[in-house]
Amino acid sequence: MIKPLFALLACTALIIPEVVRAEVPELRPDQAEFRAIYQTLVETDTSYPDGDCTLAAERMLARLRAANFGPEDAEVFMPEGHPKEGGLIARLPGSDPSAGAMLLVDHIDVVEAKADDWGRDPFRLVEQDGKFIARGVIDDKALSAIWLDSLIRMKKEGFQPRRTVKIALTCGEESSPWQNGVEWLIHNRPDAVAADFALNEGGYGQADAEGKPVALYLAVGEKQAVDFTVESRNPGGHSSRPRPDNAINDLAQALLNINAAPFPVQASSTTRAYFERMAPIVGGEMGASMAAFARNPDNAGAAAVLAANVTYNAMLRTTCVVTVINGGGATNALPQSAKATIQCRLLPGDRIGDVQNHLAQAIVGTNVTLSLAPGQETDIVAVAPDLDPDILGPAEAIARQFYPGIPVVPSLLTAGTDGKYLSANGVPTYGVPGILLDGDGNGAHGINENIRVDSVYRGRDYIYALIRRYAGGE
């Protein structure tokens, strides 16, 4: 995952030489301990199908055991019949039984990476030119390592939280056939994820070309992905005798109709806050339109300017786009069928049935059928958490300490995370900011995935201070 608002594009492939230890700056003792956790996690292959999340969880459990977390407070869980799809759950008990728990959740599985593509072992942590480079260094093992490190750090420092702090490091988020760990915990170990709120991936910081912070994004809700199938059928025939009702033509017309029928613009407290806070940063016509829309979401002119940007358009409305198409069979035969997959990303609160009705209206009069694609999670509906001042306030206060002058900007995540399961289960889930990303997406899901070293250490300190503030107590 990580799914920032920037496109997650692979960086240009480079052959990275082996790390020279003299290039690594001297670390504080606590940073060195964190780095060891981070390296172990990154260098444990957790990609489908050859990796092993259970092994990664066991290695993290060993770290907790060494920090005196006993069996009652830390364990590896493994769904039955899924020996490589385990995860880790742990807790640091709070002093106030009446205070609700907070949950730190993250996925430890990563997308596949091949040495032939990378020019080296992608599961060996390299530190080069001020960057960590390896599969998972940002999506999403930096945050997983920070969660684990924070629990150990609090215990070592003798910090007594008022509320219980839980962590859940899980497998199966990266669209693999693996069992989704968060969903499994909800149904099989609800005690492990029961909380007043959760912190998750999806938030991040934005850096400029020199690596200087521009904004910190606090993810407040995410869109829901749902796939539909549009299909046309036809008796076909010989290509020497074309007929007017061609299956591919019929499908093409239906897709054009869908593309010409966008969903209406919708505003929420989160998106209005986003545009209000980003307006002075962006500036120019776009910044002015952001400010105008934040003041009045019915301003059609401002909405039109924002919608011309693909990122902002995705925040403003439910979107549907064709992603896969198949049709025909032989070059000398008329097509007997043509099929397309439409992926929709629903704003929180939008219902699948209403979206399907919108698409159905768009294709009225075309010779196609519309249906929900197989395997869709119709029982999961995106739920946006409140823009809670008890969440936003501490994020801003800690930012003033670690990122002075940099705004915390509430944002709607247009991609998806495991937060959808938690939010739908009554646990408001927020994507925590802190680690600064670059505009190119840092190669997440691509070759030479990377993150600035100083961004990881600075983000770790910010997030740790934020966890302590949320947890309360001393």
Backbone hydrogen bonds, N-H to C=O, Kabsch-Sander energy under -0.5 kcal/mol:
donor,donor_aa,acceptor,acceptor_aa,energy
9,L,7,A,-1.6
9,L,440,D,-0.7
11,C,447,I,-0.9
16,I,14,L,-0.8
21,R,19,V,-0.6
23,E,20,V,-2.1
24,V,21,R,-1.4
32,A,28,R,-2.5
33,E,29,P,-1.9
34,F,30,D,-1.9
35,R,31,Q,-2.9
36,A,32,A,-1.8
37,I,33,E,-1.6
38,Y,34,F,-2.9
39,Q,35,R,-3.1
40,T,36,A,-2.2
41,L,37,I,-2.4
42,V,38,Y,-2.7
43,E,39,Q,-2.7
44,T,41,L,-1.0
45,D,43,E,-0.7
48,Y,110,V,-0.7
51,G,47,S,-3.2
52,D,45,D,-3.0
53,C,84,K,-2.0
54,T,84,K,-0.6
56,A,52,D,-1.5
57,A,53,C,-2.6
58,E,54,T,-2.5
59,R,55,L,-2.2
60,M,56,A,-1.9
61,L,57,A,-2.5
62,A,58,E,-1.9
63,R,59,R,-1.1
64,L,60,M,-1.7
65,R,61,L,-2.8
66,A,62,A,-2.1
67,A,63,R,-0.9
67,A,64,L,-0.5
68,N,65,R,-1.9
69,F,64,L,-2.2
70,G,68,N,-0.7
73,D,70,G,-1.8
74,A,70,G,-1.0
75,E,89,I,-2.5
77,F,87,G,-2.2
82,H,79,P,-2.1
85,E,82,H,-1.7
87,G,77,F,-2.4
88,L,169,L,-2.5
89,I,75,E,-2.5
90,A,167,I,-1.9
91,R,73,D,-2.3
92,L,165,V,-2.8
95,S,161,P,-2.2
96,D,162,R,-2.4
99,A,96,D,-1.7
102,M,164,T,-2.5
103,L,197,F,-2.0
104,L,166,K,-2.8
105,V,103,L,-0.6
105,V,199,L,-2.5
106,D,168,A,-2.2
108,I,170,T,-3.2
109,D,170,T,-0.7
110,V,46,T,-1.1
117,D,114,K,-0.7
118,W,114,K,-2.0
119,G,115,A,-2.5
120,R,115,A,-0.8
124,R,121,D,-1.2
126,V,133,I,-2.1
128,Q,126,V,-0.6
128,Q,131,K,-2.5
131,K,128,Q,-1.4
132,F,451,I,-3.0
133,I,126,V,-2.8
134,A,449,E,-1.8
135,R,122,P,-2.8
137,V,134,A,-1.5
140,D,138,I,-0.6
141,K,136,G,-2.0
144,S,140,D,-1.6
145,A,141,K,-2.4
146,I,142,A,-2.0
147,W,143,L,-2.6
148,L,144,S,-2.2
149,D,145,A,-2.9
150,S,146,I,-2.6
151,L,147,W,-1.8
152,I,148,L,-2.1
153,R,149,D,-3.0
154,M,150,S,-2.6
155,K,151,L,-1.9
156,K,152,I,-2.7
157,E,153,R,-2.2
158,G,155,K,-1.0
159,F,154,M,-2.5
162,R,471,A,-0.9
162,R,472,G,-1.5
163,R,471,A,-2.0
165,V,92,L,-2.3
166,K,102,M,-2.9
166,K,164,T,-0.6
167,I,90,A,-2.5
168,A,104,L,-2.3
169,L,88,L,-2.7
170,T,106,D,-2.6
170,T,168,A,-0.6
175,S,173,E,-1.7
181,G,171,C,-3.1
181,G,179,Q,-0.6
184,W,180,N,-2.1
185,L,181,G,-2.6
186,I,182,V,-2.2
187,H,183,E,-1.6
188,N,184,W,-2.5
189,R,185,L,-2.3
192,A,189,R,-1.9
193,V,189,R,-0.6
193,V,190,P,-0.8
194,A,190,P,-1.0
196,D,101,A,-2.9
197,F,101,A,-0.9
198,A,428,P,-2.6
199,L,103,L,-3.0
200,N,430,Y,-2.6
202,G,203,G,-0.5
204,Y,217,Y,-1.4
205,G,435,I,-2.9
206,Q,215,A,-3.2
207,A,437,L,-2.4
208,D,212,K,-2.4
211,G,208,D,-2.0
214,V,206,Q,-3.2
215,A,206,Q,-1.1
216,L,407,P,-2.5
217,Y,204,Y,-3.7
218,L,216,L,-0.6
218,L,409,V,-2.0
219,A,217,Y,-0.7
219,A,431,G,-1.9
220,V,411,S,-3.3
221,G,219,A,-0.5
221,G,429,T,-0.7
223,K,413,L,-2.0
223,K,415,A,-0.7
224,Q,346,L,-2.1
226,V,344,C,-2.7
228,F,342,I,-2.9
229,T,371,S,-3.4
230,V,340,A,-2.6
231,E,369,T,-2.3
232,S,338,A,-2.8
234,N,336,Q,-2.6
237,G,334,L,-0.6
239,S,332,N,-1.9
241,R,238,H,-2.1
246,N,244,P,-1.4
247,A,335,P,-0.7
250,D,246,N,-2.8
251,L,247,A,-2.2
252,A,248,I,-2.7
253,Q,249,N,-2.4
254,A,250,D,-2.0
255,L,251,L,-2.4
256,L,252,A,-2.2
257,N,253,Q,-2.2
258,I,254,A,-2.1
259,N,255,L,-2.3
260,A,256,L,-1.5
261,A,258,I,-1.6
263,F,318,T,-0.6
266,Q,316,L,-3.3
272,R,268,S,-2.5
273,A,269,S,-1.8
274,Y,270,T,-2.4
275,F,271,T,-2.5
276,E,272,R,-2.1
277,R,273,A,-2.3
278,M,274,Y,-2.2
279,A,275,F,-1.5
282,V,278,M,-2.8
283,G,279,A,-2.7
287,G,283,G,-2.6
288,A,284,G,-2.3
289,S,285,E,-2.2
290,M,286,M,-2.4
291,A,287,G,-2.3
292,A,288,A,-2.3
293,F,289,S,-2.6
294,A,290,M,-2.5
295,R,291,A,-1.8
296,N,292,A,-2.3
299,N,296,N,-2.1
300,A,298,D,-1.2
303,A,299,N,-2.3
304,A,300,A,-2.1
305,V,301,G,-1.8
306,L,302,A,-2.3
307,A,303,A,-2.6
308,A,304,A,-0.8
308,A,305,V,-0.7
309,N,306,L,-1.8
310,V,308,A,-0.5
313,N,309,N,-2.9
314,A,310,V,-1.5
315,M,311,T,-1.0
316,L,312,Y,-1.1
316,L,313,N,-0.6
317,R,313,N,-1.2
319,T,345,R,-1.7
321,V,343,Q,-2.1
323,T,341,T,-2.7
324,V,341,T,-1.2
326,N,339,K,-3.2
328,G,337,S,-2.1
333,A,330,A,-1.4
334,L,237,G,-3.2
338,A,232,S,-2.1
339,K,326,N,-3.7
340,A,230,V,-2.6
341,T,324,V,-2.6
342,I,228,F,-3.1
342,I,340,A,-0.5
343,Q,321,V,-2.8
343,Q,341,T,-0.6
344,C,226,V,-3.3
344,C,342,I,-0.6
345,R,319,T,-2.8
346,L,224,Q,-3.4
346,L,344,C,-0.6
349,G,382,A,-1.5
350,D,347,L,-2.3
355,V,351,R,-2.1
356,Q,352,I,-2.6
357,N,353,G,-2.1
358,H,354,D,-2.0
359,L,355,V,-2.2
360,A,356,Q,-2.5
361,Q,357,N,-2.2
362,A,358,H,-1.5
363,I,359,L,-1.3
364,V,361,Q,-1.0
366,T,363,I,-2.2
368,V,366,T,-1.6
369,T,231,E,-2.8
371,S,229,T,-2.2
373,A,227,D,-2.2
376,Q,373,A,-0.9
378,T,376,Q,-1.6
380,I,377,E,-1.3
381,V,379,D,-0.6
388,D,386,D,-2.2
391,I,388,D,-1.6
392,L,388,D,-2.9
393,G,389,P,-2.3
395,A,391,I,-1.4
396,E,392,L,-2.2
397,A,393,G,-2.5
398,I,394,P,-2.7
399,A,395,A,-1.4
400,R,396,E,-1.8
401,Q,397,A,-0.7
401,Q,398,I,-0.7
402,F,398,I,-2.1
403,Y,399,A,-3.3
406,I,403,Y,-2.2
409,V,216,L,-3.8
409,V,407,P,-0.6
411,S,218,L,-2.5
413,L,221,G,-2.5
413,L,411,S,-0.6
414,T,412,L,-0.6
420,K,417,T,-1.2
421,Y,418,D,-1.2
422,L,418,D,-1.1
423,S,419,G,-3.0
424,A,420,K,-1.7
425,N,421,Y,-0.9
425,N,422,L,-0.6
426,G,423,S,-1.5
427,V,422,L,-2.7
430,Y,198,A,-2.6
431,G,219,A,-2.0
432,V,200,N,-2.2
432,V,430,Y,-0.7
437,L,205,G,-3.6
441,G,438,D,-1.6
443,G,9,L,-0.9
443,G,440,D,-0.6
444,A,441,G,-1.5
446,G,443,G,-2.6
449,E,446,G,-0.6
450,N,442,N,-2.8
451,I,132,F,-1.8
453,V,130,G,-2.5
456,V,452,R,-1.6
457,Y,453,V,-2.0
458,R,454,D,-2.4
459,G,455,S,-2.4
460,R,456,V,-2.4
461,D,457,Y,-1.8
462,Y,458,R,-2.2
463,I,459,G,-2.8
464,Y,460,R,-2.5
465,A,461,D,-2.1
466,L,462,Y,-2.1
467,I,463,I,-2.6
468,R,464,Y,-2.2
469,R,465,A,-1.9
470,Y,466,L,-2.6
471,A,467,I,-2.7
472,G,468,R,-1.9
